[in-house]
């Protein structure tokens, strides 16, 4: 018999499901804190609250929560009924919900919580196994509808610039192309590292180690995106999208310059020729050694809209828009606060300007694909949900080797900024689900 969601019977059944979930037991083996989940008041339905006493992979108690529980527990997560329903149906990832403010962590430390993404997913899976009803609704059920990608149809060769079509200067990619010609013409070799060399010699061993750690992540990341962009360029070219291909030619050139810039810093300032892959954590390797090249190279065999969504989500939204942009922001602010390494700061400032154009194109591409087939929104959400846990784990693992970080660096500098930027961009892309593509405004 189904139980109403957030009822005493449902909470008890959820606790039993958790204790029968071996995957959850392993993923949550280091979790030692109770929490309260709140389904906010909506229309005629009152607020409902569930208390879970979770301890090292087991649920010691599951019941309705009291106000006293909320005062005492270290974690409280709130959300509207519609969002809880989407989570229970598997339509919304719990980490994605927190990143997009569809769930709110009203009490607790997001940085600590982000370490348990796998446990959170298993927590939700166990809840979804409970035969359940939302108050006044039909039973919660999985939506088994498959996402079908629109095939790419072959067409006769046409040269845009010798046809009536010409070049579409009103398209965002052409605006980005024009902007890249004005702002992207900077030479890594022209940046002076004279003061940086002096600053570096005045740093202690821990400060040098942390700067090498962060720089190694940027260096390998820039080389990776330089190597892995070509399949997307080829997919766009085969579709005859000359304006997008023209912009992507500047995109690839800029990624190559970023790779050159960081190697120059390592050679001339840090004077380090050691194997810096020692700083590449397990989560970082999953993203840059596996997920990124796999998603991009898949386009060589399958350039369907769904495959392009998965590739752009990986490249533009996670690698550039979540990890790189967040890292550069925190890195630059850290150097600025401490008035250190002016040459490195100058290069990162120019690099951030380039990356803003790259991310703008990614938002355009994803919006275009989803506007053509709105079912692809689910493909994007799934890909983002799969990668967000890895992205947050990558950020967490940066801090693990250090008891105290120099330069005033804090995890919150990374997590908070990443969440804000991620949510903002997903909301912009989501417009393509309900709005005609030519009515969407893009930032050039």
SEROPA-24989 format. One record per residue: residue number from 1; chain; x, y, z of N, C-alpha, C in turn. Coordinates in steps of 0.05 Angstrom, whole numbers. Example, Ala and Ser with C-alpha at 12.3 -4.5 7.8 and 13.67 -1.06 7.14 Angstrom:
NODE    i  ch  n_east  n_north    n_up  ca_east  ca_north   ca_up  c_east  c_north    c_up
NODE    1   A     264     -114     156      246       -90     156     264      -66     156
NODE    2   A     257      -45     142      273       -21     143     258        1     157
***
This chain:
NODE    i  ch  n_east  n_north    n_up  ca_east  ca_north   ca_up  c_east  c_north    c_up
NODE    1   A      17      -24       0        0         0       0      18       25       0
NODE    2   A      12       44     -18       29        68     -20      25       86       4
NODE    3   A      47       99      13       46       118      35      50      147      24
NODE    4   A      37      166      36       42       194      28      71      202      34
NODE    5   A      83      216      14      110       225      18     112      244      42
NODE    6   A     133      240      57      138       256      82     117      251     103
NODE    7   A     106      227     102       88       218     124     104      200     143
NODE    8   A      94      194     167      109       177     185     115      149     173
NODE    9   A      94      138     159       97       111     148     118      111     125
NODE   10   A     117      132     109      136       134      87     165      137      97
NODE   11   A     168      154     118      195       158     129     206      131     141
NODE   12   A     189      117     154      198        91     166     206       71     143
NODE   13   A     190       70     122      195        52     100     221       60      86
NODE   14   A     226       87      84      251        96      72     275       87      89
NODE   15   A     273       90     115      295        81     132     301       51     128
NODE   16   A     280       35     125      284         6     121     298        1      94
NODE   17   A     290       16      73      302        13      47     332       20      49
NODE   18   A     338       42      63      366        50      66     383       28      79
NODE   19   A     372       15      99      387        -6     113     390      -31      97
NODE   20   A     375      -33      75      378       -56      57     395      -49      32
NODE   21   A     405      -24      31      420       -15       8     450      -17      13
NODE   22   A     463      -38       3      491       -42       8     509      -20      -5
NODE   23   A     500      -10     -28      515        11     -42     515       37     -25
NODE   24   A     492       43     -13      491        67       5     509       62      29
NODE   25   A     508       38      40      524        33      64     554       39      59
NODE   26   A     563       31      36      591        36      29     597       66      24
NODE   27   A     579       79       8      583       107       0     581      125      24
NODE   28   A     565      118      44      560       136      67     575      126      92
NODE   29   A     595      110      89      608        97     112     622      118     130
NODE   30   A     628      142     120      641       162     136     622      185     145
NODE   31   A     597      182     138      577       202     145     567      197     174
NODE   32   A     566      217     191      560       213     220     540      233     231
NODE   33   A     523      245     213      506       267     223     476      263     215
NODE   34   A     458      269     233      430       268     226     423      292     209
NODE   35   A     401      290     194      392       313     179     362      314     178
NODE   36   A     352      337     170      323       341     167     318      350     139
NODE   37   A     298      337     126      289       345      99     262      358     101
NODE   38   A     259      381      89      234       396      92     220      399      65
NODE   39   A     195      391      63      178       396      40     161      421      46
NODE   40   A     168      443      33      156       469      40     126      470      36
NODE   41   A     114      487      51       85       492      49      78      501      21
NODE   42   A      56      490      10       48       497     -17      17      496     -19
NODE   43   A       5      518     -26      -24       520     -29     -37      511      -2
NODE   44   A     -53      490      -4      -67       480      21     -51      460      37
NODE   45   A     -28      452      26      -12       432      40       7      444      60
NODE   46   A       8      435      85       26       446     105      55      436     100
NODE   47   A      73      449     113      101       440     112     104      413     124
NODE   48   A     119      396     111      124       368     122     154      365     125
NODE   49   A     163      352     147      191       350     154     198      321     162
NODE   50   A     219      311     152      228       284     159     256      285     172
NODE   51   A     259      270     193      284       268     207     297      242     201
NODE   52   A     322      242     192      338       217     187     363      217     205
NODE   53   A     365      198     221      389       195     238     408      176     223
NODE   54   A     427      187     207      444       172     190     472      170     203
NODE   55   A     482      145     205      507       140     219     523      118     205
NODE   56   A     544      126     192      563       108     180     550       87     162
NODE   57   A     533       96     145      520        78     125     495       64     134
NODE   58   A     485       71     158      460        60     167     441       82     175
NODE   59   A     415       76     175      395        95     184     385       85     211
NODE   60   A     392       99     232      385        90     259     356       97     267
NODE   61   A     346      118     253      318       126     259     308      143     235
NODE   62   A     283      139     228      270       155     207     242      161     216
NODE   63   A     235      187     218      209       195     229     203      223     221
NODE   64   A     180      233     228      174       261     224     191      278     242
NODE   65   A     200      301     232      218       318     248     202      339     264
NODE   66   A     213      346     286      201       368     303     218      393     299
NODE   67   A     208      415     309      223       440     308     249      438     325
NODE   68   A     247      422     346      270       418     363     292      403     347
NODE   69   A     284      384     330      303       370     313     318      389     295
NODE   70   A     303      408     283      315       427     265     335      445     279
NODE   71   A     330      451     304      349       467     320     375      451     325
NODE   72   A     373      425     328      395       409     336     412      397     314
NODE   73   A     399      389     292      414       375     271     433      394     256
NODE   74   A     455      384     246      475       401     232     467      407     203
NODE   75   A     448      391     191      440       395     163     410      396     160
NODE   76   A     401      417     146      372       419     139     371      426     110
NODE   77   A     355      410      95      352       414      66     323      419      60
NODE   78   A     316      441      47      288       449      41     283      449      11
NODE   79   A     258      443       4      251       444     -24     221      444     -27
NODE   80   A     212      453     -51      183       452     -57     174      424     -64
NODE   81   A     148      419     -62      138       392     -68     145      383     -96
NODE   82   A     142      402    -116      147       394    -143     176      385    -147
NODE   83   A     194      398    -133      222       390    -136     228      364    -122
NODE   84   A     216      359     -99      220       333     -86     208      311    -103
NODE   85   A     186      316    -116      174       296    -133     192      289    -157
NODE   86   A     204      310    -169      222       306    -191     247      290    -183
NODE   87   A     256      294    -158      279       279    -148     272      250    -144
NODE   88   A     248      245    -132      240       218    -126     234      202    -152
NODE   89   A     226      216    -173      220       203    -198     246      199    -215
NODE   90   A     268      209    -205      293       206    -220     296      227    -242
NODE   91   A     279      247    -242      281       268    -262     300      291    -255
NODE   92   A     308      292    -230      325       313    -220     345      302    -201
NODE   93   A     371      305    -207      392       295    -190     394      313    -164
NODE   94   A     398      300    -140      398       316    -116     421      337    -115
NODE   95   A     445      330    -125      466       349    -125     460      372    -145
NODE   96   A     449      364    -168      440       384    -188     420      403    -175
NODE   97   A     401      392    -159      380       408    -147     392      429    -128
NODE   98   A     413      421    -113      426       439     -95     442      461    -110
NODE   99   A     455      452    -132      470       471    -148     452      492    -161
NODE  100   A     428      483    -168      410       501    -182     389      514    -164
NODE  101   A     393      512    -138      376       524    -118     347      514    -119
NODE  102   A     343      490    -130      317       477    -128     313      463    -101
NODE  103   A     336      457     -89      336       450     -61     354      470     -47
NODE  104   A     348      477     -22      364       497      -8     376      485      17
NODE  105   A     402      487      20      415       479      44     413      501      64
NODE  106   A     391      501      80      386       523      99     403      521     124
NODE  107   A     415      498     128      433       494     151     454      473     144
NODE  108   A     479      480     148      500       461     143     521      472     124
NODE  109   A     542      456     119      565       464     103     564      450      76
NODE  110   A     559      465      55      557       453      28     583      440      20
NODE  111   A     605      452      27      631       440      19     634      412      31
NODE  112   A     626      408      56      628       382      68     607      363      56
NODE  113   A     583      373      50      562       357      39     569      347      11
NODE  114   A     584      364      -4      591       357     -32     608      332     -33
NODE  115   A     621      325     -12      639       301     -12     622      276     -14
NODE  116   A     596      277      -9      579       253      -7     559      252     -29
NODE  117   A     567      260     -53      548       259     -76     538      231     -82
NODE  118   A     555      211     -81      547       184     -86     527      174     -65
NODE  119   A     532      181     -40      514       173     -18     487      187     -22
NODE  120   A     487      212     -30      462       226     -35     445      213     -56
NODE  121   A     458      204     -78      443       191     -99     431      164     -89
NODE  122   A     446      150     -73      435       125     -63     413      130     -42
NODE  123   A     415      152     -27      394       159      -9     368      163     -24
NODE  124   A     370      177     -47      346       183     -63     335      157     -76
NODE  125   A     354      140     -86      345       115     -98     329       98     -78
NODE  126   A     338       98     -53      323        83     -33     295       95     -28
NODE  127   A     294      121     -28      268       134     -24     249      128     -48
NODE  128   A     261      127     -72      244       122     -96     234       93     -96
NODE  129   A     247       75     -81      237        47     -79     213       44     -61
NODE  130   A     207       65     -46      183        64     -28     159       69     -45
NODE  131   A     138       52     -42      113        57     -56     100       81     -44
NODE  132   A      98      103     -60       92       129     -48      71      145     -63
NODE  133   A      59      164     -49       41       183     -60      49      211     -51
NODE  134   A      47      231     -69       47       258     -59      19      264     -48
NODE  135   A      17      281     -28      -10       288     -18     -28      296     -41
NODE  136   A     -51      282     -44      -70       289     -64     -62      282     -92
NODE  137   A     -43      263     -95      -33       257    -122     -35      228    -128
NODE  138   A     -28      221    -153      -26       193    -161       1      182    -151
NODE  139   A       5      155    -151       30       144    -142      54      155    -157
NODE  140   A      76      158    -143      101       166    -156     111      143    -172
NODE  141   A     117      148    -198      127       126    -215     149      136    -232
NODE  142   A     166      117    -241      188       124    -259     177      131    -286
NODE  143   A     188      151    -299      181       158    -326     200      144    -344
NODE  144   A     190      123    -358      208       107    -374     211      116    -403
NODE  145   A     200      140    -409      202       149    -437     231      154    -445
NODE  146   A     238      143    -468      265       145    -477     269      172    -491
NODE  147   A     293      183    -488      300       208    -503     310      200    -530
NODE  148   A     297      210    -551      304       203    -578     318      227    -591
NODE  149   A     342      223    -600      356       245    -613     347      249    -641
NODE  150   A     346      274    -650      339       279    -678     363      273    -695
NODE  151   A     360      256    -716      383       250    -733     392      273    -749
NODE  152   A     418      273    -756      430       293    -773     426      283    -802
NODE  153   A     412      298    -818      406       290    -846     428      302    -864
NODE  154   A     437      285    -882      456       295    -902     443      314    -922
NODE  155   A     458      332    -933      447       351    -953     468      358    -973
NODE  156   A     458      368    -996      476       375   -1018     495      397   -1009
NODE  157   A     520      395   -1019      541       415   -1012     533      443   -1022
NODE  158   A     534      462   -1005      529       490   -1012     550      507    -998
NODE  159   A     563      525   -1014      582       544   -1001     566      569    -994
NODE  160   A     565      575    -968      548       597    -959     557      624    -971
NODE  161   A     583      627    -973      593       654    -981     590      659   -1011
NODE  162   A     583      639   -1027      578       643   -1056     549      637   -1063
NODE  163   A     533      636   -1042      504       632   -1046     489      656   -1037
NODE  164   A     463      656   -1039      447       678   -1030     448      681    -999
NODE  165   A     456      660    -986      457       660    -957     478      680    -946
NODE  166   A     502      679    -958      524       696    -948     532      688    -919
NODE  167   A     543      707    -905      550       703    -876     530      716    -859
NODE  168   A     522      702    -838      502       713    -819     516      728    -797
NODE  169   A     520      754    -800      535       770    -780     518      775    -755
NODE  170   A     491      769    -757      474       773    -734     476      750    -714
NODE  171   A     487      727    -722      489       704    -704     510      708    -683
NODE  172   A     505      697    -659      524       701    -637     552      691    -644
NODE  173   A     555      667    -657      582       659    -663     598      679    -679
NODE  174   A     585      693    -698      599       714    -713     606      738    -696
NODE  175   A     589      745    -677      595       767    -659     619      759    -641
NODE  176   A     620      734    -633      642       724    -617     668      724    -633
NODE  177   A     665      717    -659      688       717    -677     700      745    -680
NODE  178   A     682      764    -683      692       792    -686     705      801    -660
NODE  179   A     693      793    -637      704       801    -611     731      787    -607
NODE  180   A     734      763    -616      759       748    -612     781      762    -628
NODE  181   A     775      772    -652      795       786    -668     805      812    -655
NODE  182   A     787      824    -639      795       849    -625     810      843    -599
NODE  183   A     799      824    -583      808       819    -556     826      795    -552
NODE  184   A     826      777    -572      841       753    -568     870      755    -579
NODE  185   A     877      778    -589      904       781    -601     924      789    -579
NODE  186   A     930      771    -562      951       775    -542     971      752    -544
NODE  187   A     996      759    -538     1017       739    -542    1029      731    -515
NODE  188   A    1027      706    -508     1039       697    -482    1068      705    -480
NODE  189   A    1082      707    -502     1111       713    -501    1116      742    -494
NODE  190   A    1096      759    -496     1100       788    -491    1096      795    -461
NODE  191   A    1086      776    -445     1081       782    -417    1107      780    -401
NODE  192   A    1113      800    -386     1138       800    -370    1135      785    -344
NODE  193   A    1154      767    -339     1154       752    -314    1177      761    -296
NODE  194   A    1188      784    -301     1211       793    -285    1204      795    -256
NODE  195   A    1182      809    -249     1174       812    -221    1165      785    -210
NODE  196   A    1153      768    -227     1144       742    -218    1167      725    -208
NODE  197   A    1189      726    -222     1213       711    -214    1222      719    -186
NODE  198   A    1222      746    -182     1230       756    -155    1210      748    -134
NODE  199   A    1184      750    -140     1164       741    -121    1167      712    -114
NODE  200   A    1171      695    -134     1173       666    -130    1196      659    -111
NODE  201   A    1218      673    -114     1241       667     -97    1236      674     -67
NODE  202   A    1216      692     -63     1210       700     -35    1189      682     -22
NODE  203   A    1178      663     -36     1157       645     -25    1169      623      -9
NODE  204   A    1154      613      11     1164       589      26    1156      564      11
NODE  205   A    1164      541      21     1160       515       7    1131      509       3
NODE  206   A    1115      513      24     1086       507      22    1073      525       2
NODE  207   A    1079      550       1     1067       568     -18    1074      560     -47
NODE  208   A    1099      552     -51     1107       543     -78    1093      518     -86
NODE  209   A    1090      500     -66     1077       474     -72    1047      478     -80
NODE  210   A    1033      496     -65     1005       501     -72    1002      514     -99
NODE  211   A    1020      533    -105     1019       546    -132    1026      526    -154
NODE  212   A    1045      508    -149     1050       488    -169    1026      469    -173
NODE  213   A    1014      462    -150      990       444    -151     968      457    -169
NODE  214   A     961      482    -163      939       494    -178     947      498    -207
NODE  215   A     972      507    -212      981       512    -239     981      487    -255
NODE  216   A     989      464    -243      989       439    -257     961      431    -267
NODE  217   A     941      437    -251      913       431    -259     905      448    -283
NODE  218   A     912      474    -282      906       492    -305     922      483    -330
NODE  219   A     948      477    -326      965       470    -349     954      445    -363
NODE  220   A     949      424    -349      939       399    -361     911      404    -373
NODE  221   A     895      420    -359      868       425    -368     868      440    -395
NODE  222   A     885      460    -398      887       475    -423     897      458    -445
NODE  223   A     917      441    -440      926       423    -461     904      403    -469
NODE  224   A     889      394    -449      868       375    -455     846      387    -473
NODE  225   A     837      411    -467      816       423    -483     827      431    -511
NODE  226   A     853      437    -513      865       442    -539     864      417    -556
NODE  227   A     871      394    -545      872       369    -559     844      359    -567
NODE  228   A     824      364    -549      798       351    -552     777      367    -566
NODE  229   A     783      392    -575      763       409    -588     757      401    -617
NODE  230   A     776      390    -631      773       385    -659     748      369    -668
NODE  231   A     740      348    -654      716       334    -662     691      351    -663
NODE  232   A     689      370    -645      665       388    -645     667      407    -670
NODE  233   A     691      417    -676      694       433    -700     686      418    -725
NODE  234   A     694      392    -726      688       376    -749     657      371    -751
NODE  235   A     644      366    -728      615       362    -729     601      387    -739
NODE  236   A     609      410    -729      596       435    -737     602      440    -767
NODE  237   A     626      435    -776      633       439    -804     617      421    -823
NODE  238   A     612      396    -815      597       378    -831     568      387    -834
NODE  239   A     558      402    -815      531       412    -817     529      438    -833
NODE  240   A     552      448    -842      553       472    -858     549      498    -842
NODE  241   A     555      497    -817      552       521    -800     577      537    -800
NODE  242   A     582      551    -822      607       565    -827     613      586    -805
NODE  243   A     592      600    -796      596       621    -776     607      609    -749
NODE  244   A     596      586    -742      605       572    -718     633      561    -721
NODE  245   A     639      551    -745      666       540    -750     686      563    -749
NODE  246   A     679      586    -761      698       609    -760     704      617    -732
NODE  247   A     683      618    -715      689       625    -687     706      604    -673
NODE  248   A     699      578    -678      714       557    -665     744      556    -673
NODE  249   A     750      567    -696      778       569    -704     793      587    -685
NODE  250   A     781      609    -675      793       626    -655     794      613    -628
NODE  251   A     773      598    -622      771       583    -597     795      564    -594
NODE  252   A     801      548    -614      823       529    -613     849      544    -610
NODE  253   A     853      565    -625      878       581    -624     882      592    -596
NODE  254   A     861      602    -583      863       613    -556     870      591    -536
NODE  255   A     858      567    -538      865       546    -520     894      538    -522
NODE  256   A     905      539    -547      933       533    -551     951      554    -537
NODE  257   A     942      580    -539      958       601    -526     957      598    -495
NODE  258   A     935      589    -484      933       585    -456     953      563    -447
NODE  259   A     954      542    -463      973       520    -458    1002      531    -458
NODE  260   A    1008      547    -477     1035       559    -479    1041      577    -455
NODE  261   A    1021      593    -447     1025       612    -425    1033      598    -399
NODE  262   A    1018      578    -391     1024       565    -365    1051      550    -367
NODE  263   A    1057      539    -390     1083       525    -392    1106      545    -390
NODE  264   A    1102      569    -401     1122       590    -398    1126      597    -368
NODE  265   A    1104      599    -353     1107       605    -325    1122      583    -310
NODE  266   A    1116      558    -316     1129       536    -302    1159      536    -310
NODE  267   A    1166      541    -335     1193       540    -343    1210      564    -333
NODE  268   A    1199      588    -334     1214       612    -329    1212      623    -301
NODE  269   A    1190      618    -288     1186       628    -260    1191      606    -240
NODE  270   A    1175      584    -242     1178       562    -223    1202      545    -228
NODE  271   A    1212      546    -253     1235       530    -262    1231      501    -253
NODE  272   A    1207      491    -259     1200       463    -251    1195      446    -276
NODE  273   A    1211      426    -280     1208       408    -302    1201      380    -293
NODE  274   A    1192      378    -268     1185       352    -257    1158      343    -268
NODE  275   A    1150      318    -261     1124       307    -270    1102      318    -251
NODE  276   A    1088      338    -260     1068       351    -243    1041      336    -243
NODE  277   A    1040      313    -258     1016       297    -257    1011      285    -229
NODE  278   A    1031      287    -212     1028       278    -184    1006      293    -170
NODE  279   A     999      317    -180      978       333    -168     950      326    -179
NODE  280   A     949      309    -199      923       303    -212     909      281    -195
NODE  281   A     888      289    -182      873       271    -164     856      251    -180
NODE  282   A     844      232    -166      828       212    -180     805      224    -195
NODE  283   A     791      243    -182      768       255    -195     777      272    -219
NODE  284   A     799      287    -216      810       303    -238     816      285    -262
NODE  285   A     829      262    -256      836       244    -278     811      233    -291
NODE  286   A     790      227    -276      765       217    -288     754      237    -309
NODE  287   A     755      263    -302      744       283    -319     762      288    -343
NODE  288   A     788      294    -338      805       303    -360     818      280    -375
NODE  289   A     822      257    -362      835       235    -376     814      217    -390
NODE  290   A     789      217    -379      769       199    -389     744      212    -401
NODE  291   A     729      226    -384      703       237    -392     705      257    -415
NODE  292   A     724      276    -413      726       296    -434     734      284    -461
NODE  293   A     756      270    -463      764       259    -489     743      239    -500
NODE  294   A     731      224    -482      711       204    -492     687      218    -504
NODE  295   A     676      239    -490      652       253    -500     658      268    -526
NODE  296   A     682      279    -528      689       295    -552     695      276    -575
NODE  297   A     710      255    -571      717       237    -593     694      220    -602
NODE  298   A     673      218    -585      649       203    -594     636      217    -618
NODE  299   A     641      243    -621      629       258    -643     640      249    -670
NODE  300   A     663      236    -670      675       227    -696     658      204    -708
NODE  301   A     645      189    -691      628       167    -700     598      174    -699
NODE  302   A     591      192    -681      562       199    -677     561      229    -671
NODE  303   A     553      244    -691      551       273    -688     522      282    -685
NODE  304   A     505      264    -675      477       271    -670     474      293    -650
NODE  305   A     451      307    -650      447       328    -630     451      319    -601
NODE  306   A     442      294    -595      446       284    -568     476      281    -561
NODE  307   A     492      272    -580      520       269    -575     534      296    -573
NODE  308   A     524      316    -588      535       343    -586     528      355    -559
NODE  309   A     504      349    -549      496       359    -522     515      347    -501
NODE  310   A     520      322    -502      538       309    -482     566      321    -484
NODE  311   A     575      325    -509      603       336    -512     604      364    -502
NODE  312   A     586      382    -510      587       410    -501     582      412    -471
NODE  313   A     564      396    -460      560       397    -431     586      391    -416
NODE  314   A     600      371    -426      626       363    -413     647      385    -416
NODE  315   A     650      395    -441      671       414    -448     664      442    -437
NODE  316   A     641      453    -446      635       481    -440     623      485    -412
NODE  317   A     606      467    -404      592       472    -379     607      462    -354
NODE  318   A     620      440    -356      634       429    -333     664      436    -332
NODE  319   A     678      429    -354      707       434    -354     713      464    -354
NODE  320   A     700      479    -372      705       508    -373     688      523    -353
NODE  321   A     661      518    -354      643       535    -338     642      530    -309
NODE  322   A     649      506    -300      648       499    -271     677      498    -260
NODE  323   A     694      482    -272      721       479    -260     740      501    -268
NODE  324   A     745      506    -294      765       525    -301     758      553    -292
NODE  325   A     733      562    -298      726       589    -291     727      594    -261
NODE  326   A     717      574    -246      718       577    -216     747      577    -207
NODE  327   A     764      560    -218      792       559    -210     806      585    -216
NODE  328   A     802      596    -240      815       621    -248     806      644    -230
NODE  329   A     780      644    -224      769       666    -208     783      666    -180
NODE  330   A     783      643    -167      795       641    -140     825      646    -141
NODE  331   A     838      636    -162      868       638    -165     875      668    -169
NODE  332   A     860      681    -187      866       710    -192     861      727    -168
NODE  333   A     838      722    -154      832       738    -130     853      734    -108
NODE  334   A     863      709    -106      884       703     -86     909      719     -92
NODE  335   A     918      719    -117      942       733    -124     939      763    -121
NODE  336   A     915      773    -128      909       802    -126     910      811     -97
NODE  337   A     897      795     -79      896       802     -51     924      804     -39
NODE  338   A     942      786     -48      969       785     -37     990      800     -54
NODE  339   A     980      814     -75      997       830     -93    1022      814    -102
NODE  340   A    1016      790    -113     1037       772    -121    1036      766    -151
NODE  341   A    1059      760    -163     1061       749    -190    1045      765    -211
NODE  342   A    1052      790    -216     1036       807    -234    1035      796    -263
NODE  343   A    1056      783    -272     1055       772    -299    1035      749    -301
NODE  344   A    1035      732    -281     1015       710    -280     987      722    -279
NODE  345   A     983      742    -263      957       755    -260     948      767    -287
NODE  346   A     966      780    -301      960       792    -327     950      771    -346
NODE  347   A     965      749    -347      958       727    -366     931      715    -359
NODE  348   A     926      711    -333      900       699    -325     877      718    -331
NODE  349   A     882      744    -328      861       763    -335     853      761    -364
NODE  350   A     874      759    -382      868       757    -410     855      730    -417
NODE  351   A     865      710    -403      854       683    -407     825      681    -399
NODE  352   A     818      693    -377      790       693    -367     772      707    -388
NODE  353   A     782      727    -401      766       741    -421     761      723    -445
NODE  354   A     781      707    -453      778       688    -474     757      667    -466
NODE  355   A     760      656    -442      742       635    -433     713      644    -432
NODE  356   A     708      669    -426      680       679    -425     667      676    -452
NODE  357   A     683      680    -474      672       676    -501     667      647    -506
NODE  358   A     685      630    -497      681       601    -501     655      591    -488
NODE  359   A     651      600    -463      627       591    -449     602      603    -462
NODE  360   A     604      627    -471      581       640    -485     573      623    -510
NODE  361   A     593      613    -524      587       596    -547     574      570    -538
NODE  362   A     584      558    -517      572       533    -507     543      537    -500
NODE  363   A     536      559    -487      508       565    -480     491      568    -506
NODE  364   A     502      581    -526      489       584    -552     484      557    -565
NODE  365   A     505      540    -566      503       514    -579     482      497    -565
NODE  366   A     484      495    -539      465       478    -524     436      488    -528
NODE  367   A     433      515    -527      406       526    -530     395      521    -558
NODE  368   A     413      523    -578      404       517    -606     394      488    -609
NODE  369   A     410      470    -598      403       442    -601     377      435    -586
NODE  370   A     374      446    -562      350       441    -546     325      454    -558
NODE  371   A     328      478    -570      306       491    -583     296      475    -606
NODE  372   A     314      460    -620      306       444    -642     292      418    -633
NODE  373   A     298      409    -610      286       384    -599     287      386    -568
NODE  374   A     264      394    -557      264       400    -528     268      375    -511
NODE  375   A     264      351    -522      270       327    -507     300      325    -499
NODE  376   A     317      340    -514      345       339    -508     352      353    -482
NODE  377   A     334      368    -470      338       380    -444     344      358    -423
NODE  378   A     330      336    -426      335       313    -408     363      302    -412
NODE  379   A     372      301    -437      399       291    -442     420      310    -428
NODE  380   A     415      336    -430      434       355    -417     433      351    -386
NODE  381   A     409      350    -375      407       347    -346     421      322    -336
NODE  382   A     417      300    -350      429       275    -342     459      277    -343
NODE  383   A     470      288    -365      499       290    -368     510      308    -346
NODE  384   A     497      331    -340      506       349    -320     505      335    -292
NODE  385   A     484      320    -287      482       306    -261     504      286    -258
NODE  386   A     510      272    -280      532       252    -278     559      264    -272
NODE  387   A     563      288    -283      590       301    -281     593      319    -257
NODE  388   A     571      330    -246      573       349    -224     586      337    -200
NODE  389   A     579      312    -194      591       299    -170     621      297    -174
NODE  390   A     630      290    -198      659       289    -203     672      317    -201
NODE  391   A     658      337    -211      669       364    -210     672      374    -181
NODE  392   A     652      369    -165      654       377    -137     675      361    -122
NODE  393   A     677      336    -129      698       319    -117     726      329    -125
NODE  394   A     729      338    -149      754       349    -158     762      373    -142
NODE  395   A     743      391    -137      748       414    -120     755      406     -92
NODE  396   A     740      387     -81      746       378     -54     775      366     -52
NODE  397   A     783      351     -72      808       337     -70     832      357     -73
NODE  398   A     827      381     -83      849       401     -83     858      407     -55
NODE  399   A     840      407     -36      846       417      -9     855      394      10
NODE  400   A     850      369       2      856       347      20     885      345      29
NODE  401   A     905      351      12      933       347      22     942      367      42
NODE  402   A     927      389      47      937       411      63     920      415      88
NODE  403   A     933      417     111      919       423     136     910      452     136
NODE  404   A     928      470     127      922       498     125     933      508      98
NODE  405   A     916      523      83      925       533      58     936      561      60
NODE  406   A     957      567      46      968       595      47     951      614      30
NODE  407   A     959      639      31      947       661      15     917      666      21
NODE  408   A     907      655      43      879       660      50     859      644      33
NODE  409   A     869      623      20      851       607       3     831      592      20
NODE  410   A     806      591      12      785       577      26     768      561       7
NODE  411   A     759      537      15      742       521      -3     717      536     -13
NODE  412   A     707      554       5      683       569      -2     688      587     -27
NODE  413   A     713      596     -31      719       612     -54     713      597     -80
NODE  414   A     716      571     -79      711       555    -103     682      546    -105
NODE  415   A     671      534     -84      644       522     -85     623      543     -89
NODE  416   A     623      565     -74      602       585     -76     601      597    -104
NODE  417   A     624      604    -115      625       617    -141     616      597    -163
NODE  418   A     624      572    -160      616       551    -180     586      548    -180
NODE  419   A     574      547    -157      544       544    -155     530      567    -168
NODE  420   A     538      591    -163      525       615    -174     526      615    -204
NODE  421   A     550      610    -215      554       611    -244     539      588    -258
NODE  422   A     540      565    -246      527       541    -257     496      545    -259
NODE  423   A     484      554    -237      455       558    -237     447      579    -257
NODE  424   A     462      601    -258      456       623    -277     455      613    -306
NODE  425   A     475      596    -313      476       587    -341     455      566    -347
NODE  426   A     449      548    -328      429       528    -333     402      542    -337
NODE  427   A     396      563    -322      371       577    -326     369      590    -353
NODE  428   A     392      600    -363      392       612    -390     387      592    -411
NODE  429   A     399      568    -409      395       547    -429     367      536    -428
NODE  430   A     356      535    -404      329       524    -400     307      540    -415
NODE  431   A     314      565    -421      295       582    -437     288      568    -463
NODE  432   A     307      553    -474      303       541    -501     281      520    -500
NODE  433   A     273      510    -477      252       490    -475     225      503    -481
NODE  434   A     221      528    -474      195       540    -476     194      565    -494
NODE  435   A     217      574    -504      217       599    -519     229      594    -547
NODE  436   A     218      606    -568      230       603    -594     259      613    -594
NODE  437   A     276      598    -609      305       604    -608     311      633    -615
NODE  438   A     297      644    -635      303       671    -644     294      693    -625
NODE  439   A     280      684    -603      272       703    -583     290      703    -558
NODE  440   A     309      685    -558      328       682    -536     351      703    -539
NODE  441   A     357      718    -518      378       737    -520     404      725    -509
NODE  442   A     425      727    -524      451       716    -516     471      739    -511
NODE  443   A     488      735    -491      509       755    -485     534      749    -503
NODE  444   A     541      768    -519      565       765    -536     590      770    -520
***
